[in-house]
Amino acid sequence: MDPLENCTGFDWDDANTHKNWERHRVAPEEAEDVFFQEPLVVRSDVRHSKGENRYYALGQTGVGRRLFVVFTVRRKLIRVISARD
């Protein structure tokens, strides 16, 4: 099953937004952009799926920045946990 199939938007945690910017200089808009570009590879992150299912996505932004994005899905919203080059 595709975890993105029923998603309708994004949900951001202020701490994760700050962390992704401070550590990796990835803005929320860049992380979101990856989900709208091709190619996009999404896989289950079984190792880190303790309390909830986690996934990772490999893709690139519209301007070509390649990103690795870790996320979960909560109530049809993509919640980005980490994003980095």
C-alpha positions in Angstrom: 0.0 0.0 0.0 1.2 3.5 -0.9 1.4 5.6 2.3 0.9 8.8 0.3 -2.2 7.6 -1.4 -4.8 9.3 0.9 -2.6 12.2 2.1 -4.1 15.6 1.8 -1.4 17.9 3.0 1.5 18.4 5.5 1.7 18.8 9.3 4.8 20.5 10.7 6.2 20.4 14.2 8.0 23.6 15.1 10.9 21.7 16.7 11.5 19.6 13.6 11.2 22.7 11.3 13.9 24.4 13.3 16.1 21.3 13.5 16.0 20.7 9.8 16.9 24.3 9.1 19.7 24.5 11.7 21.3 21.2 10.9 20.7 20.8 7.2 19.5 24.1 5.8 16.3 22.5 4.5 13.2 24.7 4.6 9.8 23.1 5.0 8.8 24.2 1.5 11.8 22.3 0.0 11.0 19.1 1.9 7.4 19.4 0.7 8.4 20.0 -2.9 10.1 16.6 -3.1 6.7 14.9 -2.8 5.5 16.6 -6.0 8.4 15.8 -8.2 9.5 12.7 -10.2 11.2 10.4 -9.6 10.2 9.8 -6.0 11.2 6.7 -4.1 9.3 5.9 -0.9 10.1 3.0 1.4 9.0 1.8 4.8 11.6 2.5 7.6 11.0 -0.7 9.6 14.0 -0.1 11.8 12.6 3.2 13.2 8.9 2.3 13.2 8.4 1.7 16.9 5.4 3.7 18.0 4.2 4.6 14.5 5.0 3.7 10.9 7.8 5.7 9.5 8.9 6.1 5.9 11.7 7.7 3.9 11.6 9.4 0.6 14.4 10.0 -1.9 13.7 12.7 -4.4 14.6 16.1 -5.6 13.1 19.6 -5.4 11.9 21.5 -8.5 15.2 23.2 -8.7 17.1 19.9 -8.5 18.2 19.7 -4.8 18.3 16.0 -3.9 16.9 15.3 -0.5 16.4 12.3 1.9 13.2 12.9 3.8 12.0 10.9 6.8 8.3 11.2 7.5 5.2 9.6 9.1 1.5 10.0 8.1 -0.9 11.2 10.8 -4.6 11.7 10.0 -3.9 12.0 6.2 -1.1 14.5 6.7 2.5 14.0 5.9 4.6 14.9 9.0 8.2 15.4 8.1 10.6 14.3 10.8 13.9 14.9 9.1 15.1 16.3 5.7 18.7 16.4 4.5 20.9 16.3 1.4 
